[in-house]
C-alpha cells in the first residue's frame, strides 16, 4: 500500500459502522482525499476524534488501498475551534469547505486552492463577524480563479477590445465576462449592470489576492450586488448545488433583523 504524507484540512465527516468515521480532507499535495478514521467514534479515542472535526488543519498519513483509504496517523496543526463555536463563522466555513469539496478532485492537487482555504480560515478567526461578507467575496473570486473559470473583466469577450473606464458596464453571466456597449446592442441575453467601482474592486482583488482584505473597505450594498452576481456565475458555470448555502442564507437573514 502507498503511504501519503501531507498537510490536510478536514472538509467533512460521516459515520461508518459503529466506531469509525469517513473523513474527507483537502490536502496540499494530493488534492481531495477520503479515508477511514478507525475508532474515531470511540470515547476512548479522543485524540483522533478531536482532530478530524470539520475545518481542523493537520499533518496526516494515509494508506492508499483498493477499497477505502485508511488514516494511519493525524497530528494537529490548528483546530480552528472558533469556526465551529461561532454560528456566523461556522456558516461561512461550511460554505467555503463545501465549495472546495465539490470542486476538488481526488488525488489531483491544487496547492493554490488549498492555500486559499487555509488562509481564509486564518483570516476568519482573526476577523469580526461584520467582516465575513468581505471575506466571502474575496474567497469566491479567488476560488473561481484557482479552478480556472475566472470572470473576464479586462476585455470585451465579444470584440476583444480592452475596457475603458465607464460609469456603467455590462456583464454576461452565460459568457462569463464584460461586454462593451456597442457589442451589447446585438445581444438578446440578459445582461447585468456593473458600476465602475464594482469592476475596479474585482480587479483589485485579483491583483492583491488575499492581501486585498486588509487594503479594501467595501460598501455593504456593493457586497450584496457582487455576491448575487458571483453566485449566479457559480451556479451557471459550475452547476453547484450546495447544502450549506441554505444555512448561510438563514444566518444572513438573522443578521439583517
C-alpha positions as CSV (number, residue, x, y, z in Angstrom):
1,X,0.0,0.0,0.0
2,X,1.2,3.5,-0.8
3,X,1.6,6.0,2.0
4,X,0.6,9.6,1.6
5,X,2.1,12.2,4.0
6,X,0.8,15.7,3.6
7,X,-0.9,18.7,5.2
8,X,-4.7,18.5,5.2
9,X,-7.9,20.4,6.1
10,X,-11.0,18.5,7.2
11,X,-13.9,19.3,4.9
12,X,-16.5,16.9,6.3
13,X,-17.0,13.6,8.1
14,X,-19.7,11.0,8.5
15,X,-20.2,7.8,10.5
16,X,-19.2,4.4,9.2
17,X,-20.4,1.4,11.2
18,X,-20.5,1.6,15.0
19,X,-17.0,3.0,15.7
20,X,-15.4,4.5,12.6
21,X,-15.7,7.7,10.5
22,X,-15.0,8.6,6.9
23,X,-13.1,11.8,6.7
24,X,-12.9,14.0,3.6
25,X,-9.8,16.1,3.6
26,X,-8.4,18.7,1.1
27,X,-4.7,18.2,1.1
28,X,-1.8,20.3,0.0
29,X,0.0,17.5,-2.0
30,X,-2.8,15.1,-3.1
31,X,-6.0,17.1,-3.6
32,X,-9.2,15.7,-2.1
33,X,-8.7,12.5,0.0
34,X,-11.3,10.4,1.6
35,X,-10.1,8.0,4.3
36,X,-11.4,6.0,7.2
37,X,-10.5,7.1,10.8
38,X,-10.7,3.8,12.8
39,X,-12.4,4.0,16.1
40,X,-12.9,7.8,15.8
41,X,-16.3,7.5,17.4
42,X,-14.9,5.6,20.4
43,X,-14.9,7.8,23.5
44,X,-11.5,6.3,24.5
45,X,-10.0,7.6,21.2
46,X,-10.5,11.3,21.9
47,X,-7.1,12.2,20.4
48,X,-8.3,11.2,16.9
49,X,-11.9,12.3,17.2
50,X,-10.8,15.9,18.3
51,X,-8.7,16.5,15.2
52,X,-10.9,15.1,12.5
53,X,-13.7,17.6,13.2
54,X,-14.6,19.9,10.2
55,X,-12.1,22.7,9.5
56,X,-9.2,21.1,11.5
57,X,-5.8,21.6,9.9
58,X,-3.5,18.6,10.4
59,X,-0.5,16.7,9.2
60,X,-1.8,13.3,8.1
61,X,-0.5,9.9,6.9
62,X,-2.9,7.9,4.8
63,X,-2.5,4.4,3.4
64,X,-4.0,4.1,-0.1
65,X,-5.8,0.8,-0.8
66,X,-8.0,-0.7,-3.4
67,X,-11.1,-0.1,-1.3
68,X,-11.2,2.6,1.3
69,X,-8.1,4.5,2.2
70,X,-7.1,4.4,5.8
71,X,-5.7,7.1,8.1
72,X,-2.5,5.9,9.7
73,X,-1.7,9.0,11.8
74,X,-3.1,12.5,12.4
75,X,-1.2,15.3,14.1
76,X,-2.9,18.6,14.8
77,X,-1.5,21.9,13.5
78,X,-4.6,24.1,14.2
79,X,-8.0,23.1,15.2
80,X,-9.9,26.3,14.3
81,X,-12.3,25.9,17.2
82,X,-13.7,29.4,16.8
83,X,-15.0,28.4,13.4
84,X,-17.2,25.8,15.0
85,X,-18.1,27.8,18.1
86,X,-19.3,30.9,16.4
87,X,-22.5,30.4,14.4
88,X,-21.8,33.1,11.8
89,X,-18.2,31.9,11.2
90,X,-19.4,28.2,11.1
91,X,-21.9,29.0,8.4
92,X,-19.3,30.6,6.1
93,X,-16.7,28.0,6.9
94,X,-19.1,25.2,6.0
95,X,-19.9,27.1,2.7
96,X,-16.2,27.5,1.7
97,X,-15.4,23.9,2.7
98,X,-18.3,22.5,0.6
99,X,-17.2,24.6,-2.4
100,X,-13.7,23.1,-2.2
101,X,-15.2,19.6,-1.7
102,X,-17.3,20.0,-4.8
103,X,-14.6,21.4,-7.0
104,X,-11.6,19.4,-5.7
105,X,-10.6,16.3,-7.4
106,X,-9.4,13.2,-5.6
107,X,-5.6,12.8,-5.8
108,X,-5.3,15.9,-8.1
109,X,-3.5,18.6,-6.1
110,X,-4.3,22.3,-6.4
111,X,-1.9,24.0,-3.9
112,X,-3.4,27.4,-4.6
113,X,-6.9,26.2,-3.7
114,X,-5.5,24.5,-0.6
115,X,-3.7,27.7,0.5
116,X,-6.8,29.8,-0.3
117,X,-9.0,27.7,2.1
118,X,-6.3,27.6,4.8
119,X,-5.5,31.3,4.7
120,X,-9.2,32.2,4.6
121,X,-9.8,30.2,7.8
122,X,-6.9,32.1,9.4
123,X,-8.4,35.4,8.3
124,X,-11.8,34.4,9.7
125,X,-10.5,33.6,13.2
126,X,-8.8,37.0,13.3
127,X,-11.8,38.9,12.0
128,X,-15.0,40.2,13.4
129,X,-18.4,38.9,12.2
130,X,-19.1,42.0,10.2
131,X,-16.0,41.4,8.0
132,X,-17.2,37.9,7.0
133,X,-19.1,39.1,3.9
134,X,-15.9,40.8,2.6
135,X,-14.0,37.6,3.1
136,X,-16.8,35.8,1.3
137,X,-16.5,37.9,-1.8
138,X,-12.7,37.6,-1.9
139,X,-12.8,33.8,-1.3
140,X,-15.3,33.2,-4.1
141,X,-13.5,35.4,-6.7
142,X,-10.1,33.7,-6.0
143,X,-11.8,30.3,-5.9
144,X,-13.0,30.8,-9.4
145,X,-9.5,31.9,-10.5
146,X,-7.8,28.9,-9.0
147,X,-10.1,26.4,-10.6
148,X,-9.8,28.0,-14.0
149,X,-13.1,29.8,-14.5
150,X,-12.2,33.4,-13.6
151,X,-14.6,36.1,-14.9
152,X,-13.2,38.1,-17.8
153,X,-13.2,41.8,-16.8
154,X,-10.4,43.4,-18.7
155,X,-11.6,42.9,-22.3
156,X,-14.9,42.7,-24.1
157,X,-15.5,39.0,-24.6
158,X,-17.2,39.7,-28.0
159,X,-14.8,42.0,-29.8
160,X,-11.7,41.7,-27.7
161,X,-11.2,45.5,-27.1
162,X,-9.7,46.5,-23.8
163,X,-12.2,48.1,-21.4
164,X,-12.0,51.8,-20.7
165,X,-13.4,53.4,-17.6
166,X,-17.1,53.9,-17.8
167,X,-19.8,54.8,-15.4
168,X,-21.7,51.6,-16.2
169,X,-20.6,48.3,-17.7
170,X,-22.4,45.1,-18.7
171,X,-21.7,41.6,-17.6
172,X,-23.0,38.5,-19.3
173,X,-23.1,35.6,-16.8
174,X,-23.5,33.0,-19.6
175,X,-20.4,34.2,-21.5
176,X,-18.5,34.8,-18.3
177,X,-17.4,38.3,-18.8
178,X,-17.9,42.0,-19.7
179,X,-19.3,43.1,-23.0
180,X,-18.9,46.6,-24.4
181,X,-21.9,48.8,-25.1
182,X,-21.5,48.5,-28.9
183,X,-21.5,44.7,-28.8
184,X,-24.2,44.6,-26.2
185,X,-26.6,46.2,-28.7
186,X,-26.7,43.0,-30.7
187,X,-27.3,40.7,-27.8
188,X,-30.6,39.3,-26.6
189,X,-29.2,37.6,-23.5
190,X,-29.9,39.2,-20.1
191,X,-27.0,41.5,-19.1
192,X,-26.1,42.5,-15.6
193,X,-25.2,46.1,-14.9
194,X,-21.9,46.7,-13.1
195,X,-20.7,50.0,-11.8
196,X,-17.1,51.1,-12.4
197,X,-16.3,50.9,-8.7
198,X,-17.5,47.3,-8.6
199,X,-15.4,46.4,-11.6
200,X,-12.4,48.1,-10.0
201,X,-12.9,46.2,-6.8
202,X,-12.9,42.8,-8.7
203,X,-9.7,43.8,-10.4
204,X,-8.1,44.9,-7.1
205,X,-9.0,41.5,-5.5
206,X,-7.4,39.7,-8.4
207,X,-4.3,41.8,-8.2
208,X,-3.8,41.7,-4.5
209,X,-5.4,38.3,-3.8
210,X,-5.8,37.6,-0.1
211,X,-3.8,40.8,0.8
212,X,-6.7,42.8,-0.6
213,X,-8.7,42.0,2.6
214,X,-6.6,44.5,4.6
215,X,-6.5,47.1,1.8
216,X,-10.1,47.5,0.9
217,X,-13.2,48.9,2.5
218,X,-16.4,47.9,0.8
219,X,-19.8,49.4,1.0
220,X,-22.4,46.8,2.1
221,X,-24.6,47.4,-0.9
222,X,-21.7,46.7,-3.3
223,X,-21.0,43.5,-1.3
224,X,-24.6,42.4,-1.8
225,X,-24.7,43.2,-5.5
226,X,-21.4,41.4,-6.2
227,X,-22.4,38.4,-4.1
228,X,-25.6,38.0,-6.1
229,X,-23.7,38.2,-9.4
230,X,-20.9,35.8,-8.3
231,X,-23.5,33.3,-7.0
232,X,-25.3,33.4,-10.4
233,X,-21.9,32.9,-12.2
234,X,-21.0,29.9,-10.0
235,X,-24.4,28.3,-10.4
236,X,-24.3,28.6,-14.2
237,X,-20.7,27.7,-14.8
238,X,-20.2,25.1,-12.1
239,X,-23.7,23.8,-11.6
240,X,-23.2,23.7,-7.9
241,X,-25.9,22.8,-5.5
242,X,-24.6,23.5,-2.0
243,X,-26.4,22.3,1.1
244,X,-24.6,24.8,3.2
245,X,-25.9,27.7,1.1
246,X,-29.4,27.5,2.6
247,X,-27.9,27.6,6.1
248,X,-25.7,30.5,5.2
249,X,-28.7,32.5,3.8
250,X,-30.6,31.8,7.0
251,X,-27.7,33.2,9.1
252,X,-27.5,36.2,6.8
253,X,-31.2,36.8,7.4
254,X,-30.8,36.8,11.1
255,X,-28.1,39.4,10.8
256,X,-30.4,41.7,8.9
257,X,-33.1,41.5,11.7
